[in-house]
Amino acid sequence: MKRLKALIVRLSDSLLNNIALGLPRSGVRSRRKAPPLKLVSHNPHPVVESSQVLGRAEPTVAGHAEAIEDALHRGAAWFLAHQDSENGYWVHELEADTTLTSEYIMLRRFLNQVDLDRERKAVRYLLHTQLPEGGWSIYAGGPADVSASVKAYFALKLAGVSADEPAMQLAREAILRQGGVVSANVFTKIMLALFGQYDWRGIPSMPPELVLAPRWLYFNLYAVSYWSRAVIIPLLIIFAYRPLCPIAREQGVEELFVVPPERVDYRTSPPFQRDAAWFSWRNFFVWVDGLLKLYECYPLVELRRRALKRAEQWMLEHMQGEGGLGAIYPAMANSVMALQVLGYSPDHPVRAKALSEIEALEVHTAAPDGNPSPPMMHVQPCFSPVWDTALTINMLIERGLPLDHPALLRAASWLRARQCARIGDWIVSAPQAKPGGWYFQFENEWYPDVDDTAAVVIALAKLHAMPPAEQDDAIRRGYEWVLALQSSDGGWGAYDKDNNRLIFNKIPFADHQALLDPSTADLTGRCLEMLGTLGYDRTHPAVQPALEFLRREQEPNGSWYGRWGVNYIYGTWCVLSGLRAIGMDMSAPWIQRAVTWLESVQNQDGGWGESCLSYEDPAWAGRGESTPSQTAWAVMGLLAAGVSDSINVLRGVHYLLKHQREDGVWDEPLHTGTGFPRVFYLRYHGYSKYFPLWALAMYRNVKMQGQSRADELRKAAQAVRRRSFS
C-alpha cells in the first residue's frame, strides 16, 4: 500500500503541475495529435479540458488509493455474501421492458389459466411504468414505442381496465400519434390476431411446411439464428390453426386504428411496404408472401400433416430438460400456446411443466418498508447465472482473491458442471465441432453460446487450484468448441457459424431485423481474449482472420459496434481487451484511434454513458448519461490500451468511487445490455455490481504492479498453456 501511495503521489504531482504550467505530461503516454476534447461532436456532456479540472478541485490520484482499497473490500464482501450458499453460483435479475409482462397477461388469457393475483400485480406494474405522455418505452429514458404501448394497452383492457380511465386515454392518444396498431411490429400483430383484433391478412405468412425444408436449401430454419428458430417453429403450428380466443367487444382495441379496420389496406401497410425500385429483395419477398397466402387457402393436406407432426416433434425434443424451449420467454410462451392448439390439456405433464418454467421468470416486488403501495410483478426474459458467475470470478480474481479461495472453487465447480455434453443445433453449421460449450442460463443444453463459453474458459484458465486434469479437459473442450464456430469472415457469432444470409432480414416477418446471428466485433474480441488467456498470440491460426475482421468492422471514428452491450463503448472495450490479450502492439495507429475516441466521449462528470439511441442513430455513439457499467468498460478499455496515466482514467475512477453505495455496489437504472438492437434491450442488474469493481481492481493493479492480475496470470501460465493446447 505504501508503494502504491508513493507511486500515485509522484504521478499526481508531476501530472497536475505540468498541466498547470502548460508543459507536456512527463512520464505520461501522450495521445497522437488527439483533437481538443472541447470539440467532441454532439456530446451533451463533453469532457472539460484539463485546466478546467484544476479549477473544480476534484480529488487527485493520490487521494484515491485508500478509497479504492475500501471500495474493493466492500464490493468483494457484498459478492461473497450474495453467492448461492448451496451451489456456488451468482445470478442477478435480468430486466427487459414492459412487453413481456403485457404478453404474459395475454398468454394466460389465451390459455384460459388466469391467476387474478398475478394479473393485478402485473397491471400495477404496467400502470407504474407508463410514461407521462401516455406510452411505454423499451428502455429506461427512451421515447414511447408504439409496439410496447399497444401491447400494454391491450393487456390492461384484457385485465379489465376501462378505456375511459385517464391513463388509458393518454395511452390511446400516444398510440394514435404514432400511427396506431398498423404501425406496430409483426409480433404485436400476431398477439392481437389471436384475439381477433388484427386481420391475418396483415400478418406475414409462415406455413408450417417450412420445417420440412432440407438443410441444403438456401432458406431453411437452420439458416436463421437460434432464437429465431426457437420462436418460429411453435409459431408455425399456431399459424396453421389460426386459433381465436374470444373476448368481449369492450376489451378489443378497435379504437387504436387510425382508420376503421375494414378500411385498412393490409397489402401496403407495414410490414408490406414496397421499395420504390422495380426490383429489390424486399419487393421480392412481399410478392412471395402473396403466393404463400394463396397456398394457405389450399394447402396440400398430407404435406401439411407431415409438417405439423415434424414441428411438434422438434418442439417436444427441444423442450426436454429444464428451462423451457430455448430458455427464453418468447419461445417458451409460443411453445405453451402451440401445445394448447395441438390439444394438450392444462394438466398434461409437458404443458404443465412448460407453464411452470415460465412462472419461474416472474419477479414479484414488494413496496419498501413504510410505503403503502401494493406489490407488483413483471417478467424477465430468462436467467443469466453462467454469465454472471463467469464474470464475477474474473472480477474477484482481479480483485486479488486467492486462487484457492473457497468461493472461487465452488463457483468454478458449478460452472464445470454446466458444460454441454450433448450435440445441439450448432452441429448443423459446424459439423466438425464436438460438445464443450457453455450456455447462458441454468440449463440450455441445445444452445451453448460463444460469449459465455469464452468467458468461462477465461475464468477457469486463471484458476490453478483445481485438479489439473479436470480443469484442462474442461478448458480444452471449451476452447475447441469456440474455435470450431469461427465463421469464414474471421469473426464469431453467438450461437452458430456463418449465420449471415442477410437478405433474410428483408422478408416481411423480419421487421425486427434480428433474424440472424452474424459475426460481431464484441464476440470476436472476447474470443481473442480467451486465446490470449490460454497463452496464444497473433501467430495462432485463428487470430489473423479475426484481426482482419476487426479491421474491417472498425468504425471511422475508431470505435467498434457492440451487438450484445450498449453499444460502441461496450464493443470497443471488448476489442481492446482481446487485442491486449494476444499481445498486439497497443500503440498501433488503428488501435490508438479507438483510444482517442474513448477519451473524447467522456462526460463532464468523469463517467461514460451511451444511450440505446445509438443503435438507431450513430451520431449518438458514446453519448448519454453516465452509468457505472459503461464507465467501467471505458476505464478497462483504456487500461487495456496502456492508458493508465491519463486524466481520463483518473476521472473515470473518481466517478466510480463517488457513486458507489455504502454496501459496496452501484445503482444503475438504465439499460446497458442488448437483446436485439432497436427492439429489445436488457438491464443486467449485475452489470452495475461486478464491472465497476473489476475496473477499480484493474486500475489498482496496473498502478501498483505495472500490470493487471489478468496479465500477470496470462504470462505465468503462457508456457504451460501453449504446451497443453498445441
Helices and strands as residue ranges (DSSP letters): H 2-21, G 37-39, H 50-55, G 61-64, H 65-81, E 94-95, H 99-111, H 116-128, H 146-158, H 166-177, G 181-183, H 186-193, G 200-202, G 208-212, H 226-241, G 249-251, G 254-256, G 261-263, H 281-297, H 301-318, G 325-327, H 329-341, H 349-359, E 362-365, E 376-379, H 385-399, H 406-417, G 425-428, H 450-461, H 468-484, G 502-506, G 508-510, H 521-533, H 543-553, H 568-581, H 589-600, G 612-615, G 618-620, H 628-640, H 647-659, E 673-676, E 680-684, H 687-705, H 709-725
